[in-house]
Amino acid sequence: MNELLTAVRAGRHHDVPPLVLSLDRPGRRTALAELKELRKEVRDWDWQRRARIRKALLVAGAGCHTGAAGCAAWIGGRDLRDWTRSPYPLILASLKDRDPAWLGDLAQRFAGRSALSEAEYSFVGELTRIARVPLPVTDNLVTGWTELVGAARWQRRTRRPLTEILRDDPHTAVLAPRLFEMPELPPQVDFHDAPDSQDHWPGALCALAGDGVLDRSSLVERCVARLMRGGRSVDQRFFLAVLQRLEATEDEEQRHLRDWTAMAADGIAPVASHAQQVLVRLDARGALPTRELADVSGALLFRPEKKLVRAQLTLLGKVLRRDSSTADELLPAVAEAFGHEGIDIQERALKLVARYLPAVAGPEVRELLASAAAQLGPVHRETVTALFGGLVEEAPQEVYEELLPPAPVLRRQEPAPETVAELVEEVAARVKAHASEHWIPASAVLNTAAGITGFERALDGLVRLARSDREELTDGLREALAGVHFVEHGLSPYMVDPRGVSTSHGLSVVVASLLGLVSERDRVAWRAKTVVTGADACAHAALNGVLLDRVWEASEAMSVGRVPFLLATPTWHTGAVEAAELVERLRTYRDLDVHPGPADFAQALLRVRRGGGPERAEAAAAAEALGTGEGDRLAAWIRAEDAVAPVLRHPATTVSRPSAGTWWQRTTAGARQVLVATRERLVIQRDFPEAFHWLGRARLPRAQQCYHWGPERSSHWTATLPGDPETLAAWLMPDLLFAADQGHRGAVGFLPALAESAGEAGGAGGAMHLALAYGLGARHPEDRTAAVDTLLVLAARGRLDGTVLGRELAILVDRDLVKVNRTADALGTAAATGACRTVLTVLAAMLPGLLAYEKTPRGLGDLLSVAAECAERCGTDGIEPITGLAATAGRKGSSQTVRQAARLLATFGDRETEERPAPESDRKATIGDQINT
C-alpha cells in the first residue's frame, strides 16, 4: 500500500495498475482512505503540482474502489478530469480482475453521468464489450458518441465522409434514434442547407435509412413527434431537414393531418411553412376537410410572417373558387386577417370576403363578418360601408390614454456591511464572479445601477473595517479568496490599465493592497498610469482613470488607517450624493482632524446634487459654515449652474477624419459623422487631481475606435457624473455611432442609466436626444431595446422632446448612419408598450425629410406602418399634417410605402395638408449653430 501511495505522489501512473492488482480487498479499502485524503490535500496545491499526480490518483482510486457506484463517482470527479491524454486504458488495466457483471454495472452508472466526452464514450464501449452487456443508451453517452464521430471525420488529412463513419460504427443503429429524444441536440451534430449533400447529419441519417441501417418509417414518426414537441430553433431546423429528405408518403402525410395543422399554427416559420405545403398537397388530393382548413386558417392568419399568411389566403381562395358553398365556414376564418398588422394582408382578405360574400347563406355569418370588418382602419372605411351597409356599427370613440412606465424615483443606497463576515462574503462574491467570466454579454445587465452601488458599498466597507478590524478583515479575505489568481500571483497589468478596468478590478486592487500583495514601487508606478493624456485618449479611459485613482488613494488611506469612511459613497442608486449628507461627512472629517483624499473629494463634488432650490441653498450655507477649504469649495460647487463640461450644438456637417488610407476611410468611405463637442471647465483643471483633468478639457467631435464598453464595465462611467447626462452622452457618442453604423454590440447599455440620472436631459446641446437617435438605429435588437427603455424613461419624466428626436433621426438617416428599418423596429416596440402619442410625435417630425427623397428609403413602409398604427390608436389631434404624405399616397402602384402612406393620410381626415418649409431649410434652422472652437 505504501508503495502504491509513493507511486501516486510521484505521478508514476503507468506503475499504478499492477500495484493495485497486487492488493487484496481490505488492502484496497485502506489504500482508498489514504487516496481520499490525498485528493483533499492536492486541491490546495498549485496547478502544476496537481497536474503531475492527477492521472495516477485517478487510476489508483478507480482500482481501489470495491463498489461500482463509488468507482463511477471517482472516475467522473471534475477535479480529476483535466488531462491531455486519456488514462482510461490504465483504468481498465486496474479493473481487469473484476467480475463482468460488476463492469456492466459500472458502465451503466458511468454512462448516466454528465459531460461525457469522446474518450469516455470509448471507455464505456470497452467496458460493455468486456462485460458482454448492451451499450447503455443515455443522452450523455450519445453526446460522447457524436464527439467521437466528429473527431473521426478529421483523423486523416482528407476529411472522411460522415455517412461512411456512421455506417462503420457498430452502435449507430442504437444511438442515432436517441438523437430524436434528447432535450437538445449535441453541438457536434451540425448541418447545412445543401439539399443533395450527405456529408452532414440529416443527409447521412437519411442515407442510412435508405440502406436499411436505420428504420425509415420510425425516423419519420420521430421527426414529426420532435417537431410537435418544439424546442430550440436550431434543433427544429435539424429535424425538419431530416423529415424533408425522407419525403413522407401520402399515407404518412394523411395519418399526421392533425400534426400538420398544429405545426402550421404554432411552429417556427420554416416548420410552419413545410406543414402548410403538406396541407396544400392534402387539399389537392381531397384529403383536407373544410372544418380542419377553417380551424388551422383561423390560427395561421394571426401569425406575423406575411409569406405564410399570404400563402394561406391563396389556399383559401382556391378552395372557395372550387366550391363556393364552403363560404359559410371559410369566410369567418378569412376575416381573422382583418386584425393583421399588414395593410396588404387586410386588403387581400377584404377582397376575398367581398368576392364570396354573395355565397354566404346565413345572416349570422354576415353579421360576424361585418363585426370583424369594423376593426379595419379609416383607409378601408368606404369599402366596408359599401360592402356591409348598416350591418357595420361605428365603434364607440374611446378616450386614448398614453401608457408610460412609472417615472423612476431615486432609491437610497444601502449602507456598507457592518460586520467583517458580511463584507468578506460580499467582496469575495463580486471578485470571484468577475474572475469566472471572460466576457459579459450586452444583454446580461442593462441596468448599471446595481453594479456601481454594489462596488461603492464594498469599497466604503473595506475602508471602514480596515480602520477598526484590520486583522480580522485581512484574515477573512485571505481565506475567502484562496485560489483567486491575483491573490496567488499578484495583480496583472491589465487590472490596473485605464483602457480596460472595471469596478471588479478596482475591488481587486484594494484587496491586493490590503493583503500586502502590492509593493510601494508598483503602487507608485501603477497610480501614475491613471492620468490619461494625449489627443487619442478616449472618455472610457479617462473615466476608468478616475476610478483607479480613487481606489489607489483608498488603498493608501487604509494603510494608514485614519480615514473613517469615503466622502464619495453615493446616497442614491444613480451614484448621486446628497449635498446635505456630504456636508455632514465633511463635518465629521473636521472633527476627527482628518484631511479628505483629493480624489475622493473630487469624485464627491462631481456626484453632489447641485443647482437651485432651498435645500441646496441651505446645504451651501452649511458647507460655508464649516470653515474649511473643502467646505468653501463645496459651497461654490453647489451654487454653480454650469455642467462639468457644457455641451455645444452639433452642426451636422462633415468633420475631420484620420488621414487617407486609415481603417476609418476604408470601412466608412463617404460617411459623415454627426457628433457633439463640449467646452472646457478651468475649475476642473485647476482644483482637481491630475487624473480628473481630462474631464475639464474642451472636446471636439471625433469618432474613435476603442473597446471599453459592456454593461459591467460601464457602470462607473454613468456614476462618475450622475448629474451631467448631457456631458456623458456627448463623450460616449462615438460608441453609439459605431453601434448603429458598424454594428458594435453592447454600446447602448449605459443609456437607460443616463435617462434615470438626476441631471437634466435635453439641455441646450441636445446630446441625449442625438444619443437616443443613434441607439434607436443600432444594429443589434438588444441594443435597440435599451434605447426604447431610454425613450420611455425620458418620456415618463417629461424630458423627451419628440420633435427634436424626430429631426435628429432624419439627420442620421440622411447621413446614412442609421437604417430606417431598424428605427421602425425600435419605434414599433415603443408604440407596442402603449406610447403611441410619443412615437407619433417623433415620426411626425422625422417623416417629412424621408418622404422628400427621390428614391424611397428601404424600410419607409415599415416606418409609415408604425405611424399609421399609432395615429389610428391615439388620433392626430395636435399633430400637424405631414409634408409629402399626400404625394406619396397618390403614387401609382400598391407598394407597402404607398399603402401605408394612404392609411396614415386617412387618419388626418379632411384636415388641410398645407406644405411646410422644405426639409433642408427646416433642418438648417434647427441645427445651424456652428461649434465655437
N, C-alpha and C positions, 0 to 999 in steps of 0.2 A: 504493500500500500504506500509506504514511504517512497518507494522507487517511482510509483505512478505519479504522486504529487510532485516529486522532483522533476520528472519529465514535463509535467504540465507547466510548472513555474518556469522551466527553461524554454518552453514553447516548442518542444520536440513532438509535434503532433503525429508524425509518422511512427513514433515508438509507442504511442498510446494503445492501439488495438491489442497487440499481444500482451501488454501489461494488464489490460482489463480482463482479457480471457483467462489469464493465469489466476485471477481472484475467484474465490468461492462466493456464494450468495451473501453470507454475513460480511465477508471482506468488502464486497461491493457496497453494501449498505454503509459500512463505516467510512469507506472512501468517499461516498456520495455526501455524507455530512461535512467532511472536510472541503469538498469541492464547492458546496453551497456557501460555506464561509469565505472561501477564496473568491467566489463570484461577487459577494458583497464587498469584499476588500478592493477588488480591481475597479469598482465603479468610481472610486475616488482617485484613481491613478490618472496620469495624463494619457492622451490618446495613443501616443507611440508605445508606451509600456503595455497598454491594454491590447493593442493590435498584435503584439508579439506572442501573447498566450491565448488569444481568443479561440483559435481553431482547436488547440489542444484541450482547452477547457470544455468546449462544446462536445468533442468526440468522447472525452472521458466521462462527462456527466451523462451522455446518452447511453454509453455502455454500462454504467453502474446503476442505472435505474432498473428496478425489477418489475415495475408496473408500466403498462403501455400508456396510460393517461399521463403519468408523470414524465415519461420519456418524450411524448409528443409535446408537452408544455415546455420542456427543457430545450428541445431542438428548435421550437418556434420562438424562443425568447429573443426579443428585439435587440437586447444588449449583446447578444452573441452572434448576430447575423451580418456583421459588417466585414465581409471577406472578399478578396479579389478572385479567388478560385474556390470552387465548391468543395467542401470537405466531406460530402455525402458518401463517397466510396469508402472513406475511413470509418464512417459511422456504420455502414453496412458490414464492414470487416469486424468491428467490435461487437456486432449483434449476430454473428453467424452461428452462435451456439443456441439461439433462441428457437422456440417451438414455432412452426408455421402459423398456427392459429394466433399466437402472440404477435407475430409480424403482421398478420392480416388485420388484427385489432389496431395495431399502431398505424397502419396505412389509413384505416378508416378514420381514426381520430385526427391524424395529422392533415388529412385532406380537408377536414372541416375547419381548419384554422385559416385566419385571414392572410391576405397578401402573399399568396403562393407565387413563386417565380418559375422561370423555365427550369432551373436546376432542381427545385423542389418537386415539380411535376415528374421529372425523371426519377427522382428518389422514390416517390410514391409508386410509380410504374414498376420500378425494380422490386420494391417490397411486395407488391401484389404478384409479380411473376414468381418470386421465390416462394411465396406462401400459397400460390396457385388458387387465388381468390379473384373474383371480378373486381375490376377497377372501380373505386368509389366515385361516382359522378357527382361532384359538388361544384358550386359556382366558382369557388376559389381554384379548384383543380382545372376547370375549363380555362380560367384566366392564365394559369401557368402553361397550359397546352398551347394557347394562342401565342404566348411569348416564344415557346419553342418553335412553333411553325414560322413565326416571323424571323427568328434567328436563322432557321434553316434556309430561308429564301436568299440569304446573303452569305452562305458558307463558302460558296465558290466565287471566283472572280466574276463570273456571269451569273445573273440572277436566275434561280430555279423557278419554273412555273409553279404557282400556288396549287393548281389542280393536281400536278404530279406529286407534290409533297403530301397533300391530304390523302391522295389515293394510296400512297405507300405507308401511311400511318395506320397501324392496326386498330387504333382506338377511335378513328374518325366517326365510324357509324354509331358509336355510343355517345361521344362527346359533342358532335356537331348539333344534334337536336336540342341539346341543353342550352345552346345559344338563344333559342326562342323562348326560353323560360326564365332567363336571368333578369333581374330588375333593370340592369343597364348592361349594354354590350361592353366587352373589354376594349380598351383603346387600341389594341393591336388589330382589331377587326376593321380594317379600312375598306373603303370602296370609292369608286368614282363613276361618273356618268358616261361611261363608254358602253353603249348598248351591246356590242358584239364581243367585248373583252371577257375572257375567263380568268385573267390574272388578277382578279380581286375577289373578295369573299362571295358576293352574290353570284357572280358568274361561275366561280368554282363549285359552290354548293349545287347550283342547277346542273352543272356538267356531271357531278357525281350522282345526282338524281337520275340523269339520263343514262348513266352507266349501271344503275341498279345498286350502287353502294348505299345510297340514301333512298328512302321511300318517298316518291314524288307526291302522292296524294296526302301523305302525312305532313309534308312540308307546306302544302297549300293550306291545310287546316291550321297549322301552327302560325303561318303568316297572318291569316285572317284573324285568328284569336289574338295575336300580338298587336295587330293594328287596332283592334277593338279595345284593347286594354289601355292604349295610349302610352305616354312616356316622353322621353326626350325627343326633340325634333330629329336629331341625327339618327337615333335608333329607328324612329318611324320611317325615315327615308331608306334605311337599310332594308327593313322587311318589305317595304313597298317595291324596292328594286328586285328582291328575290321573287316576290309574287308576280311582278310583271314579266320576268324572264321565264317563269314556269308556265305562263299563259293558261290560266284556268279554263277548263272546258265549259261548254254551255250548261251541262248538268251541274257543275260546281258553282257556276255563277247563279243559276236559279236557286240552288239549295241555300245560298247565303244572301238571299234578297234582303232580309231584314238587316243584315250586317252592312250591306252597301248603303242602305238608306241612313243608317246611324253614322257611318263614316262620312257620307256627304254632308250631313248636318253638323257634325261636331269634330271631324278630323282636321289635322293641319292641312294647309292648302294643297300640297301635292297628293295627299291621301284622298282628300275630298274630290279633287279633280279626277283621279282614277275611278273612284266609286261612281262619280257622275257619268263617266264614259261607259261603265258597266250598265248603269241604268238606261242609258241611251240604247245600248245593244239589246237589253231585255225588252225595251219598248218596241224596238224594230221587230223582235221575234214574237210580239204579242204576249209577253210574259210579265208585263208590269201592270198590275191592277191600277185603275184610276184612283182608288182610295189611297193606295200606297204613294202614288205620284203626288197627290194633293198634300198628303202629310209631310213628305220629305221636302216639297217645294215651300211649304209654309215656314219650315226651319231654315232652309238653304237661302231663301231670299233675304234673310236677316244678316247674312254673312257680309263682311266688309269687302271681300275680294270681288271686284266688279266683273272680272272674267268669269268667275263661277256663276254669278247672278245672271249675267247676260246669257250664258250657255243654258241655264235653267229656263229662262224666259223663252229662249229659242225652242227648247224641248216642249214646253207647254203650248207654244204656238203651233208646233207640228201636230200635237195630239188634238188640239181644238180644230185645226183645219181638217184633220182626218175624221173627226166625229164631234160636231158642234153640240151634240146632246150632253157632252161632259161639262158644258159651261157652268152649270149649277154647282158642280163640285170643284172645278179648277179655277174659276174666276176669283172666288174669295182668297185662294192661295196667291194668285197673281197680285191681288190688292195689297198683300203684305209688302210688296216692293214700293208702295207709296211712302212708306216710312224710311226708305233707304236714303242715305246722305247724298248719293249721286243723282243730280238732276236729270242726266241722260237715262238713268235707270228708271226714274219716276216717269219720264216721258214714254219710254218703251212699254212700261206696264199700263199706262193710261191709254195708249193706242190699242193695246191688246184688249183691254176691257171694253173700249169703245167699239171695236170691231165685232166682238161676240156678245155684247150686251143684249142685242135683239133675241139671241137664242136662249136667254135666261127665262125659265118658266115661272118661277115663284116670285111674288113681290118681296118676300123676306130676304132673298138674295140681293135684289136691287137695293133694298134699304141698307143692307150690310155693306154693299159696295159704295153707296153714297156716303155712308158714315166714314168709311175708310178714306174716301177721296177728300173729305173735309179737312184732312190734315195736310193736304198739299198747299204749297205756298201761293203767294199772290200771282206769280207768273203763270200759274195754271188755273187761276180762279175762273176766267172766262170760259175755258174749255169744260171745266167741271160743271159750271152752271148750265151750259148748253146741253150737257150730256144727261144730267140728273134733274134739272129744273128745281122744283120746290122740295125735292127729297133732301137736298143739301141744306142743313141748318147752319147758320152763321155761328161759329164758335164764340162763346162769350169772351169778351175782351178782358183778359186778366191783367192785373197791375203787375208790371215787371218789377222784380226786386233783385238788385245786384248781390250776388253771393261772393263775399270775400272772406278769407280766413281772418280770425281774430287778430287785431294788431298785436304784435309781440310786446310783452311787458318786461321790464328789467327784473331779473331774478338775482337775488343776493347770493354771492358765493359762500359756500360752506367754509367754516374756519379750518385751519390746518389741524391734522390729528394731534391730540394732546398727549398720547402715550407713545412710548418707543415701539411697542408691538404693533400698534395700528400704523404708524408711519413706515416702519420697515416693510410691512405687508404691502402697503400702497406703492412705495418706491420700487420694491422688487417686482411687483406685478407689472408696472409700467416699463421698467428696464428690460425685463425678460420678454414681454410681449413684443417690444420693438426688436430685440435681438433675434427673435424667431421668424421675423418677417423680412424678406428681401425687398419686397415692393408692396405698397398698399394701393389697391386699385382706386380709381377716382370715384367709383360708385360706393366704396366702402363707408366713407364718412363725409357727408356734405355739410353737416353742421359742425363747424370747427370750434364751437364754444366749449364743448366737453374737453377737447384736447388742451386748450390753454388754461382753463380753470383747474384741471387736474394737475398740470405741471406747476402752476403757481402755488397751489395748496401744498404740494410736496416740497417745493423749494423753500417756502416760508417755514414749513415744519422742520426741515433739516437745519435751518439757521437757528430756530428757537431751541430745539432739543440738543443741538451741538453745544449750546451755551450752558444748558442745565444738566444734561445727562450724556455727556460726550462718550464716555467709556462704554456704557450700555448700548448706545446707538451704534458705535463702530463695531462692537462685537456682534450685534444683531444683523447689521448689514453684511458683514463678512460671512456669516453663516448662511444668510438667505440668498446671497449672490454667489455662493461657491459654484464654480464651474462656468460662470459667465466669462466670456473671452477677455474683456478688458480687466476684470479682476485678476485673472490668471496671468495675463501677458501685458497689461498696461494699455493705455489709451492708444488708439490708432490715429494716424494723421488725419484721416478723413473725418473723424469725430470732432475735430477742432478746426475744420476748414469752413470758413463762412459761405463757401459756394454750395455746401450740401448739408448743413447742420439741421437738426430737428430738436424739438423740445426734449425728446428722449435722450439725444446726445448730450443736451445741456445737463440733464439729471446725472448722466454717467460721469460728466466732468466733475460735478460737485462731489459725487460719491467717491470717485477715484482720489480726489484731493483729500477728502475726509479720512480715507483709509491709508493715506501716506504713500500713494502709488505714483504721485507726480512730483518730480524734483523741482527745486526752485528755479533751476536753469530752464527746464522745459516750460514751467509756468510763465516765466517772463517772455520766452520766445513765442509761445503759442498765443499769449494775450496780445502781443504786438500784431498778430495777424488779424485781429478783429477789426482793425482800421482798414476800411475799404476805400481805395483811391483809384484814380485813373479814369480816362474817358470811357473805357469799356465796362466799368463797374455797373452792375445792374441793381435794381431795387431789392431783389431777392437776397443778394449777397450783403447789401447794406443792412437790411432788416435782420438777417441772420447774425451779422456782426454785432448789432445791438444786443441780441440775446446772449451771444457768447461773452461779450464784455461784462454783462450783468452777472453771469454765472461765475466767471473768473473772480470778479470782485466779491461775490458772496463766498467763494471758496477761501479767499484771503481773509475775509472777515471772520469766518468760522475758525480759522487757525488761531486768531487772537482771542475770540470768544467774548467780545464786548457787545456786539450788535444784538439787541433783544429780538428784533423782527425786521422784516423788509418793508420799506415805505411803499414800494410799487405793487404790492399784492392787491389784485383787483377787489373792488367792492361788489361789482356786478358781473354777470356772466359774459358780458361783451368784452371785458377787460378794463372797463372804466373804473376810475377811483373817485369816490365822492369827496368833494372839496373839504367839507367839514371834518370828515374822517381823517384826511391827510393832515389837517391842522392838528388834530389830537395826537396823531403819530409823531409829528414834529415836536409837540409839547413834551411827550414822553422822552424823546431823544434829548431835548434840552435839559429836562430834569435829571436824567441819568448822566449828563455830560458826555453824550455820545455824538460824534460828528457823523452825519449821513454820508454814505458812499456816493461819490459823484455820479456813477452810472445808475445806481438805484434811485437817487433823487431825480435825475434827468428823466428816467422812464416814468416815474410817478408824475412829473409835470406833464409829460405827453399824454398820460392817461386821465388826468384830472378833468372833471366836467366843469367847463368854464362858460363864460358868456354872461348875459344879463339875468335878472331875477333877484328877488330879495334874499333868497338863500345863498346865492353866490356872493352877493354883496356882503352879507354877514360873515361868510367864510373868509372873504378877502380882508375884512376888517380884523377878524380874529387872527389871521395869519400875520398881519402887520403888528398886532399887539404882542406877538411872541418876542419881538426884539432881537431876532436872529437874522443873519443874512439869508438863510433859506426861507424864513417866513416872509421877508420882503420880496424875494423872487417869486414865491408862490402867490402873493397878493397881486403883483403886477401881471403874472401869467393868467390868473383867473379873470382879471378885468380886460385882458386883451381880446379883441374881436377877430383878429386875423387867424386864418388857418395856419397850421405848421408850415405848409408850402402852398400858397394860394394858386388856384388853377386858372389858366387862361383859356379863352375860347379857341377852338380849333378852326383853322381856315379852310379845311377840306381841299387843300391844294397839294401838289406833289412836293414831297420833302426829300432831302438828300439821302442817297443810299451809299453803301460802300462802293469802292472803285470797281470798274468794269472787270468782268470775269470772276467775281466772287460768287459764293454759294447763293447769296440772295438773288442776284440778277439771273443766275442760271435757272432758278426754280420759280421766280415770280416776275418774269420779264413783262414789263409794261404795267405792272400793278401800281396803284397809287395808294400810299398809306394814309390813313386818317387817324391821327393821334393827337394828344394834347400836351401842352407844356405846363410847367409850374415855375413860379417866381421864387427867388431866394428869400430866406429869413436870416438876417445877420445875427439875431439873438442866438440862434442855434449854433452858428459857427463861433460866436464869441464866448458864450457862457456854458456850453455843454461839453462833455468829454469828446475827445477826438473821434471815437467810434461813432458818434452821432452826427458828425459834421456833414456827411453825405446828404442827410435829410434836409439840411438847410441851404443847399446849393441849388441854383437855377437848373432846371432840366428841360432840354429841348426834345421834341418828339423824335424818337429813334427806335425803329424795330430792331430788336436784338434777340438772337437765338440763344437760349440757355435752358437748363433742365432742372429748375428748382421747384416746380410746382408739385402738387399732390396734396390731398386733404390733410394728412397728418403733418406734413412739413409746413403747410401754410397757416396753421392755427395761430402762431405767434405773430405773423405778419399783420393780420387784422387787429390783434390786440395791442400792437405797438402804438397805433394811432387810432384808438376806438372812437375818438371824437372828430376824425377827419376822413370820412369815407371818400369824399371827392378827391383828396390828395392821393390816397391809396389806389383808387380806381385809375387815376392818371398814370401813376408809376407802374402799375401792373397791367396797363392796357396792351402792351405787346404780347403778353400771354394770350389774351383774348383774341387778338388779331390772328395769331398762329393757330388758335383753336378753330377759328372759322375758315381761314384761308388755307392752312396747311394740314388741318385735322389733328393737331396735337390733343391728346386725351387728358382730361382731368384739370384743365386750366381754369375752369369756371367755378370750381368748388368754393372759392372764397367769396363769391358774390352774395350769397344769402346772408353770410355773416356781416358784410358791409351794409346790407339793407336793414339789418336788425340793430346796427350800432346806434349810439346816442347822437351822432352828428347829423347835420342837415344834409340830405341828399338833394341833388338838383339845384346846386347853387349857380353862381354866375358862369362857371365853366361848363356845367352840364356833363361832367365826366362820367357820372354814374349812368346817365341815360345812354351815352355812347358805349360804355362798357356793357350795358344791358343789351344794346342792339347787337354787338358782337356775339354775346352769349346766346341770344335767340337764334343766331345763324350758325352756331357751332356745328361741326360735322357729326359728332357723336351724340346719340339720343340722351345719354345720361347727363351730358353737359347742358344740353338744351333744357332738360328737366330742372337742373339747378337754376338756369336763367328764368324759367317760368316761376319757380318758387320766389325768386328775387322780385319779379314783376308783381306778383300777388302781394308780397310783403310791403313793397313800396306803395301799392295802391291802397292797402288796408291802413297804412299810416298816413295817407293823404299826401304823399310826397312823390307821386308819379304824375308827370305831365305827358299825357298820351300823345298830344300833338308834337311835342319835341321828340319823343321816342320815334314816332312815325317818320318824321323828317330825317332823323339820324339813320333809320333803316333804309330809307330811299337813297340816301347818300352812299351808304355802304354797298347797296345793290348796284348803284351807278358806277362805283369803282370796282365792281366785280370782286368784292371782298366777302360778301355773304351770298348764299344761294337763296332764291325765292322759295323753292320747295321746302327747304329746311326751316325757314322762317314761318312758312304756312303751317308746318307741323307743330312748331312751338306755340304759335298763337292759337291754333286749334285746340291744343291741350289746355291752354289757359282758359279759353272760352268754355271748354267742357266742364271746368270746375264751377262755372256759374258767373264768370267775369265777362259777360258778353258786352256790356256797355263800355267797359275799359278797353277791351280788344277792338271794338268797333271804332272808338276814338283814335286808337293807334292806326288802324287801317285807313281811316278816312284821310289822315294826313300822309300816309305812305303811298296810296294807290295812284293819285294823280300823276306823279312822276313816272310810274311804271306803265300806266296806260298811254302815255305820250310816246313811248318807244315805237319806232317804225317796225322793228321785229319783236314779236311778242316774247317776253322772257319766259323761260321754262319754269313752270310752276305757278304762273299767274292765275290760271284757272283754279288751282287749289286755294290760292290766297283769296280770290273772289268768292269761292265757296264758303270759306270761313266767315268772310264779311257778310255774305247773304244770310248765312245761318244766324249770325249774331243779330242782324237787323230784323229778321223775322221774329226773333225772341224778344228783343228789347225795344224794337221800334227805332225810328230815325229822328224823333223829336230832338232838336238841339244839334243835329248833325247837318252840316252844310252839304248840299248835293255835290257829288264827286266829279270834278272836271274830267272829261274824256270818257265817262261811263256810258253816256248815251251813244257816243260814236262807236264804242266797242260793241255794245249790244246790237247796234244796227248793221254790223258787218254781215256779209254773206257767209253761209256755211253753218255748221252745227257743232263747232268745236266746244270743248269744255269752257274755254275762256268766254266765248260768245254766249253760251247758255247761262253761265253763272253771272255774267255782266247783266243780262236781261233779268235774271232772277233778282239781283241786287237792285237794279233800277226800279223794278216793280214795287219794292218796299218804300220807295220815296213817293209813290202815288202821283198826284197831279202837281207836286211842288215844282217850282222852276228849277231848271238845271243851268243857271247862268254860268258863264265862263269866268273863272278866277284868273289871276295872273299866271303866266306860264311857269312851269315848274322850276326852270333855271333861275328866273328872276326872283321867284319865291325863296329858292334856296339861298341865293346870294344875300337877300335881305335878312335871312335868319342867321347865317354864319359868316357874314362878310368881314367881321373883325379880323385883323391880322395879328399874329403874335408879335408882341413888342419885345424884341430881343435886347 
